[in-house]
């Protein structure tokens, strides 16, 4: 955890020195990714079980941290509905990095030219699967794939960690955007 804090601090120092917006955004995104793992480690070390953490505690703290760090001046409300399932660290690292990327994407793109909005993060069990979903009431986007440059790191991370979980990603744009990832329960739950 201390090493993660040092790396985050170094990225913050470098970010403050950058004038190029794209470079600043890349450093900020990297910092958020490291912080998502740091939050998990903090919760893990504060608990009694060094192998599992309640998903509700982790995802809630992570989502609020990203919102507070990203756009403290905007009036974006956040609702987190996460089941208190105790999951292993590997599964939670994947969920945390996916959630971080989805929230960051929503905060960057969903509320353009708006100072108000709503983001909802849901995580629950559905039969033999777990479902992670992030919804926003933003402007939406055309198509059924992420509206970012081909091969962006955030998009690649979302797809890579979804694959790591043996999951499937869908996007619904009925009202704003809803990204849903469904993946099988880990073996220790079956």
N, C-alpha and C positions, 0 to 999 in steps of 0.2 A: 504494500500500500504506500509506503514512503517513497519508493521508486516511482510509482505512478504520480504522486504529488509533485515530485521534482520535475518529471517530464511535463506535467501540466503547467507548472510554473515557467519552465523554459519556453513552452509554446506561447504562453501569455506574454512574456517579455518580447518574443519575436513578433507576435501579432501587433503589439503596440508600435513597433518600429516600421511596420510595413505601410506603404502608401497605396499599393495596388490592391484594389478591392477583392479581386479573385484570390489573391494570395492570402489576404486576411481571412476570407471565408474558408479557405482550405485549412488554415491553421486553427480557426475556431471549430470547424467540424472535427478535426483530429482531437482537439482538446475535449470536446463533448464525448467522443468515443472512449477516450481513456477514462473520463469521469464516470461513464456508465459502468465500467468495470470496477472502478474505485468504490462506488456506492455499494455494489454487491459485496465487495470484500469487507467494507465497514459493517454492513448488516451481518455478514457471516461471522465475523470475529466478535460481535456483540452478543450473538446468540449462543445457545447451548450445543447446537448441532453444527459441526464443521463440514458436513456433507450436504446439507439441504437448507433451503431458505424458503419462507412463505412468499410465493409469487406476488401476492397482494401488497405486501410491505415493500418489496423491491420495486415493482412496477410503479406503485404510487409515488415513492420517493424519487425515482428516476424521472417520471413525467413532470412532476412539479419542479424539479431541478432544471430540466431543459427549458420549461416555460419561463421560469424566473431568470435564467441566464440569457435566454435568447432575446426576448422582447419585453423587458420590464415596463416599458412605457405604454405598451398597447393594452387594450382592455379585452384580452382573450380569456374566456372562462375555460376551465378544465374540469372534466368529470372523469374519474377513474373508477371502473367497476371491475375488480379483479378477484377471482376466487382465491381463497387462502390455501391453495394447494402447496405442499412442500415439495419443491423440485430440486434436482441436483444442480450443481454449479454450472456444468457444461450446458445444460438446457437453458438455464437462466442467462448465461452470457449471450447465447444466441438470441433469446427473447429481448434482452436489454439492448443489444446492438441494433436489432430490427426496429424496436420501439423508438430508439434514439433517432434513427434515420427517418422513420415515418413522421415523427413529430417535427424534426428539423425541416423536412420537406414541406409539411403543412404550414409551419410558421414562416417559411421563406416565400411560399407561393400562393397559399389559399386565400390570404386576406389582403391582396394587393389593393391599394387605395382605400383601405378600410381600417378603422382603428378598433373595431369590435368584431368578435367572432367567438365560436365555441369549438372546442376539440373534445372528443370523447375517446378514451382508451378502455377497451373491454378485453377481459381474459377469463375464459370459463371452459369447463368440461362439457362436451356434447357427445354422449355415448362413449365410444372408444377413442375419441379425438379430443384434442385441446384446440381452442380457437382464440387467436389474438386478432383484434380488430381496432383500427384507428379510423375515426370518422371526424370530418369537419364540415362546417356549414359555409365553406368558402366558395370561391368562384368556380371550382371544378376545372376540368380540362377535357379536350376532345380525345377520343380514342380509349383504348383499354390497357395502355401501358403508361409508365411514369413519364411525365412531360419534362424530361431532362435530357441533356446531351447523351448521345449514344455512348455507352461505356463509362458513364460517370461512376466514381467510386461508391457513392451512396447507393445507387441502384444495384451495382454489382454486389455490395455487401448484403443488401436485402435479399437478393436472389440466392447468394451463396449460403447465407445462414438459414434461409427457408429450405434449401436443398439439404443442408446438414441435419435439419430436423425431419427430413423426409416429408416436407409439407408441400402444400399447394396454395398459390397466391391468386386471389381474385380482386378485381376492382369494380366498384359500383359507383355510378355518378348520377344517381337519381336526384339527390339534393346535396350539393357539395360533393365530397369524395369520401368513400369508405373503402379502405384496403383491409382485406381479411386474409389471414393465413391460418390454414387448418393443417394440423399435423397429428400423428398418432400419439397416444399416451406412451410415455416411456415404459420400458419393460417392467420396471419395479412396481408399476401401478396395475399391471395386467395379471 
